[in-house]
Amino acid sequence: MATASQCPIWGALRTQVGLAVAAVLVGETSLFGGSGTVAGTLIGALFLTLVLNGMNLLQIHSSWQPLVTGVIIILAVWIDNRTRRSDA
């Protein structure tokens, strides 16, 4: 029996879920309050698509894409955290 890390379906699902979470966070939906818009999520998805397609066009190996997506998620959470502190 294959483990979760060896299963291609789990790997694909994990990648798609990660991209969906990144799109929502880049679209300015807060993890801490959950307020956001559909338009913001669409803009976040468009931004991520442009970044990942740009990496493909620049012939950057696809194994770097999850790392870049993770960095984008971390930056989105950090920016959200900083803006929430300045509002308080």
Backbone as numpy.savetxt, mean C-alpha at the origin, in Angstrom:
# Nx Ny Nz CAx CAy CAz Cx Cy Cz
1.88 -31.67 2.46 1.04 -30.49 2.46 1.93 -29.24 2.46
1.58 -28.28 1.67 2.37 -27.04 1.54 2.05 -26.09 2.70
3.06 -25.38 3.11 2.86 -24.36 4.14 2.31 -23.09 3.48
1.91 -22.13 4.30 1.34 -20.89 3.77 2.34 -20.13 2.93
3.62 -20.19 3.31 4.62 -19.44 2.54 4.92 -20.09 1.20
4.58 -21.37 1.03 4.82 -22.06 -0.23 3.61 -22.05 -1.15
2.48 -21.65 -0.66 1.23 -21.69 -1.42 1.14 -20.48 -2.34
1.05 -20.68 -3.67 0.97 -19.54 -4.57 -0.31 -18.73 -4.41
-1.39 -19.37 -4.02 -2.65 -18.63 -3.83 -2.52 -17.70 -2.64
-1.95 -18.18 -1.53 -1.76 -17.34 -0.34 -0.83 -16.18 -0.66
0.24 -16.43 -1.42 1.16 -15.36 -1.80 0.47 -14.29 -2.63
-0.36 -14.71 -3.58 -1.09 -13.75 -4.41 -2.10 -12.97 -3.59
-2.80 -13.66 -2.69 -3.78 -12.99 -1.84 -3.10 -11.98 -0.93
-1.97 -12.38 -0.36 -1.25 -11.49 0.53 -0.79 -10.25 -0.22
-0.36 -10.40 -1.45 0.09 -9.27 -2.25 -1.09 -8.35 -2.57
-2.22 -8.91 -2.98 -3.39 -8.10 -3.32 -3.94 -7.39 -2.10
-3.95 -8.07 -0.97 -4.44 -7.44 0.27 -3.50 -6.30 0.66
-2.21 -6.53 0.56 -1.24 -5.49 0.88 -1.40 -4.27 0.00
-1.64 -4.49 -1.30 -1.86 -3.37 -2.21 -3.15 -2.63 -1.89
-4.18 -3.37 -1.51 -5.45 -2.73 -1.17 -5.30 -1.87 0.08
-4.60 -2.39 1.08 -4.38 -1.61 2.31 -3.54 -0.38 2.00
-2.52 -0.55 1.18 -1.67 0.59 0.81 -2.48 1.64 0.06
-3.36 1.22 -0.84 -4.17 2.18 -1.59 -5.08 2.97 -0.67
-5.66 2.31 0.32 -6.54 2.99 1.27 -5.75 3.99 2.12
-4.57 3.57 2.57 -3.77 4.45 3.42 -3.21 5.63 2.64
-2.77 5.40 1.42 -2.27 6.51 0.60 -3.41 7.45 0.24
-4.63 6.91 0.16 -5.80 7.73 -0.13 -6.30 8.52 1.06
-5.50 8.63 2.10 -5.74 9.46 3.27 -6.84 8.94 4.19
-7.05 7.63 4.22 -7.91 7.05 5.23 -7.05 6.73 6.44
-7.44 7.21 7.59 -6.63 7.05 8.79 -6.82 5.68 9.41
-5.73 5.08 9.84 -5.82 3.84 10.62 -6.36 4.11 12.00
-6.24 5.33 12.47 -6.60 5.66 13.84 -8.03 6.15 13.98
-8.64 6.59 12.87 -10.00 7.09 12.97 -10.92 6.52 11.92
-10.35 6.04 10.81 -11.14 5.39 9.79 -11.97 6.30 8.92
-11.63 7.59 8.87 -12.41 8.48 8.01 -11.67 8.68 6.69
-12.38 8.49 5.60 -11.78 8.65 4.28 -12.87 8.67 3.22
-12.45 8.81 1.98 -13.40 8.88 0.88 -13.06 7.84 -0.18
-14.04 7.51 -0.97 -13.83 6.59 -2.08 -12.88 7.23 -3.09
-13.05 8.52 -3.33 -12.17 9.21 -4.28 -10.72 9.18 -3.81
-10.50 9.36 -2.51 -9.15 9.28 -1.98 -8.54 7.91 -2.17
-9.34 6.86 -1.96 -8.86 5.50 -2.16 -8.52 5.26 -3.63
-9.34 5.77 -4.53 -9.06 5.63 -5.96 -7.77 6.36 -6.34
-7.55 7.53 -5.76 -6.31 8.26 -6.02 -5.12 7.48 -5.47
-5.28 6.89 -4.29 -4.23 6.06 -3.71 -3.91 4.85 -4.58
-4.95 4.20 -5.11 -4.75 3.06 -6.00 -4.06 3.49 -7.30
-4.44 4.64 -7.82 -3.81 5.16 -9.03 -2.33 5.47 -8.78
-2.04 6.08 -7.64 -0.66 6.40 -7.29 0.19 5.12 -7.19
-0.33 4.11 -6.49 0.42 2.87 -6.36 0.61 2.19 -7.71
-0.42 2.21 -8.54 -0.31 1.62 -9.87 0.77 2.32 -10.68
0.80 3.64 -10.61 1.83 4.39 -11.35 3.23 4.07 -10.84
3.39 3.97 -9.52 4.70 3.67 -8.96 5.16 2.27 -9.37
4.29 1.28 -9.22 4.67 -0.10 -9.54 4.88 -0.31 -11.04
4.03 0.31 -11.87 4.25 0.23 -13.32 5.51 0.97 -13.73
5.80 2.08 -13.07 7.05 2.79 -13.35 8.26 1.95 -13.02
8.16 1.18 -11.93 9.27 0.29 -11.59 9.44 -0.79 -12.66
8.32 -1.29 -13.19 8.41 -2.28 -14.27 9.03 -1.67 -15.53
8.63 -0.44 -15.86 9.17 0.21 -17.06 10.65 0.52 -16.91
11.09 0.79 -15.69 12.51 1.03 -15.43 13.29 -0.28 -15.27
12.60 -1.40 -15.46 13.18 -2.74 -15.38 13.79 -3.04 -14.01
13.14 -2.54 -12.97 13.52 -2.86 -11.60 12.89 -4.21 -11.27
13.67 -5.10 -10.70 13.19 -6.46 -10.44 11.93 -6.43 -9.59
10.99 -7.32 -9.91 9.68 -7.31 -9.25 9.77 -7.69 -7.77
10.86 -8.28 -7.33 10.98 -8.61 -5.92 11.12 -7.35 -5.05
11.42 -6.21 -5.65 11.51 -4.95 -4.90 10.14 -4.31 -4.68
9.13 -4.72 -5.43 7.81 -4.09 -5.34 7.17 -4.21 -3.96
7.22 -5.38 -3.29 6.66 -5.42 -1.93 7.40 -4.50 -0.96
8.70 -4.36 -1.13 9.46 -3.46 -0.27 9.02 -2.02 -0.48
8.88 -1.63 -1.72 8.45 -0.26 -2.03 7.03 -0.03 -1.51
6.16 -1.01 -1.67 4.80 -0.90 -1.15 4.82 -0.75 0.37
5.66 -1.51 1.05 5.78 -1.40 2.50 6.29 -0.04 2.93
7.26 0.49 2.20 7.78 1.83 2.52 6.69 2.88 2.32
5.90 2.73 1.28 4.80 3.67 1.03 3.78 3.59 2.17
3.47 2.37 2.65 2.54 2.22 3.77 3.11 2.90 5.02
4.38 2.65 5.31 5.01 3.25 6.49 4.98 4.77 6.39
5.29 5.32 5.21 5.25 6.77 5.03 3.84 7.33 5.20
2.84 6.62 4.67 1.46 7.08 4.79 1.02 7.11 6.25
1.37 6.07 7.01 1.01 6.03 8.43 1.77 7.11 9.19
3.05 7.31 8.87 3.85 8.34 9.55 3.28 9.74 9.28
2.93 10.01 8.02 2.36 11.32 7.68 1.02 11.51 8.39
0.20 10.44 8.42 -1.08 10.54 9.11 -0.87 10.81 10.60
0.10 10.13 11.19 0.39 10.32 12.61 0.87 11.75 12.87
1.73 12.29 12.03 2.23 13.65 12.20 1.11 14.68 12.06
0.22 14.49 11.08 -0.87 15.45 10.90 -1.87 15.37 12.05
-2.07 14.18 12.62 -2.97 14.04 13.76 -2.39 14.72 14.99
-1.08 14.68 15.14 -0.45 15.36 16.28 -0.55 16.87 16.15
-0.38 17.36 14.94 -0.43 18.81 14.75 -1.86 19.34 14.91
-2.87 18.51 14.65 -4.25 18.93 14.83 -4.66 18.95 16.30
-4.01 18.16 17.10 -4.41 18.03 18.51 -3.92 19.18 19.36
